[in-house]
Amino acid sequence: MDKTIIIPQAKITFRNKINEATEIIIAGGRKPEVSWLKKLASNKEVYCVDKGYDYALAADLKIALVCGDGDSSENWELAQKTNKVKQYAKDKDQTDLQLALEQVPEASNLVITGIWGGRFDHLFSGIYSLKAVKKTGKAVVLADEKEVMILLQQGEQIEFEPLEKENLVVSLIPLEETNKVTIKGTKWELLEEEINQNNPYAISNILKEPSLQCICQQGFIALYLSYEV
């Protein structure tokens, strides 16, 4: 059974994916455009990570839970007046995002926004934290209006279909030492090509067809798409 996740700019179909529910997490990185965020979370409750609560307020979204230590949100006192806050000490081992991931229903697919921009160490930690939960079988998509990343582990196949004609840069980022991947619908197609972390050459490809198909035959890869050509 296939699972389709729709973000404002694209339809993403995961082949043979059984999880039905999809939860949205708003982290505290680059603020998504309000109109984009409203479309993403239409009629859904969202999980907020610290400053992500500010972004949810700006878009007038329904809140499922707010997680964090309150060190970056400008509206933390307002959040504390609700019964939807899971607050942690500022001095702790785990990141706010890692703690928020523990609160999301285990069998849910994930769309994470507010994760781009900001410091590289935050982004690096976020991607590898999501890789860890991805290994439980979830569909995991990191997205805003400018960038999209889809995590794929061995045996997974997706189709990415833009809802409007866009100039898209497409890259494959190896997240394990040795990986094997097939990608179709791009200017440079790959067929069971090996991509290593020591030689991550499969970047800055271009979408040429109405949709692209990507299969991870070995390892763990991130399919990355940029709308800023």
N, C-alpha and C positions, 0 to 999 in steps of 0.2 A: 504494500500500500504506500502511495506517495504522500508526502506532506508538503504543502505549499505555504510559505511565509511571504506575506506581502508587506513591503516597505513602500513609502510614498513614491519612490522612483523606479521600483522594479518588483518583479515576481520571481521568487526563488523556490524551485521545486527540488526537494530531496527525494531521491528514488528509494523506495523500500524503507521509509522511515515511519515508525509506528507511534511515536509520541504525538498526542493530539493537542494538548494545551501548550500555549506559548506565553511566556511571561516577559515583561519589559522591565529592564533595569536602566535607570538614569544615573550615570556616574557624574563626577564633578569636574571633568575636563572641559574641552571646548563646548560652549553652549550651542546646542542645535537651534536652528531657526525655529521660531515659535510656530509658524504655519506648518512646517515639516513635522514637528513634534506632535501637534494636534492631530494630524492625519495618521501618524504612526499609532498613537494611543487612543484613537477614537473609541469611546465606550468601554475602555479597559482601565483597570486599576494598575498602577505602576509601583515598582519598588525604587526607592530613592537612596542614593549613597551620598550622604552629607550635602555638599553644595548642589547635588542633583535635585534636592528638594526645592531650591530656588527656581530651577528651570521648570519643574513641574508646576509650581505656583504661577509662574509667568504664562504658562500655557493653560492654566485653569484645569489641571488634570485631576482625576480621582486617585487617591493615594491608598496603596495597600499597606506599605510599611516604609518607615524612614530609618536607615541604619547609619551609624557613624559616631564620631566623637565630637561633632559640632564645631570643629576648628576652622571650617571654611564657609559654612552656610551663613548668609546674612539674616536668615529668618529662623534660626535655631530655637529661639525663645517661643516663637509661634508654633513650631513643630512640637515642642515639649508640652504645649497646652492640649494637644490631641492625645489620644490613647494609642497612637500608631508609631511610636518611637522606640527603637531598640538602641539605647545609648551605651557607648563603651568608653573606657578611659583613654585619654590621649596617649599614655605610655602603654604600648601593647605590642605583641609580636606580629599579629596579622594586620593586613591592610583593611580599610573600611570596605573595599569591594569584596575581598575574601570573606569577610564576616557577613556581608549581604548575601553572598551566594549560598551561605548555609541556611538562610531563611526562606529561600525560594523553594516551592514544592519540587521534590526530587525528580519527578517524572516529567517535568516541563522542559520544552525547548526554550531557548533564550535569545532575545534581541537586546543588545546592550548599546545604549547611546550615551553621549557625553563622555566618551572614552578617548576621543582623539584630542590632539593639541596638548599643551602643557609639557611637563617634563618627560624625558625619554624613560627614566627609570620607572615612573608610574605606568607608562604604556607597556613597557617590557613585562613588568610584574602582572599587569592586567591580562595580557595575551597568554602568558604561561599559566596563570591561575585559571583562565577559561579553558585552556587546553586540558588541564587536569579534570575539570568537570565534564568536558566534552567526551572524555573516555568512558563515561557512564552511559553513552548512547544518545545524548541530546543533540539536537541541531543547535548550532551556536553562530549567531550573526552579530558582528559589530558594525554599527552604521550611524551616519548622519547624512546630511544633504550633500556632503563633499566627498566622503570616503566610505567604502564598504569592505569588510573582510568576512570571509566565510571559512570556518575551520572544517577541514576534512581529514578523517582518519582512514586507514586502510579499508578498502572495500566500499567506500562511499562514493556516490555519484550525484551531481546536482546539475540543474539547468538554470541559468541566470538570464532572465528576459527583461530588458529595460522597457518601461511602460511608455517612454517617449524616445525618439531618436536622439541619441546623445553621442558626444565624442568621449570615449572611455579608454583610459589606459588600464591594461590588465597585466598583473604580475602574479607569479607563483613564488611563495616564500617557503623554503624548507624549514620545518620545525623539528625534524629529527635528522640524524647524521646522514642516512641514505633514504631516498624516496623515489618512487616511480609514479609518473603521472601521464594522463592523456588529456589534451584540451583541444576542442574543436570550435569553430565559429570565429576564430581570430585570424589575424594576418599571418602569423607564424603558428601553425598547428603542431602539436606534439603527439606522438603515439608511443605510449609506454616508455617515455623518456626518463632516464635517471637524473635526478637533481640532488646534489649534495650540498650540505651546509658550507663546505669549504669552497664551493664554486656556485654561488647562487645567481646564475646568469639569466634566469627566465623572468626578466622584468621588462617593463615598458613595451609590452605587446599591445595590439590594438584590436578592438572589437570590429569585425567586418560584416557579420551576419546579424539577423534580428535577435538571435540569442546565442549563448555559448554553453557548451557542455564540458564538464570537468569531472574526471574520475581519478581518485587516488588509489592506485594499485598496490602501493607499498609505502609504509612510513606515515607521515603526518604533515600535511601542507596547509598553508593559508592562501586562499584565492583572494587577491586584493584588487579592488577596482577604484580608480580615482576619477572624479568628475572634473578635476582641475587639470586640464591637459596643458 
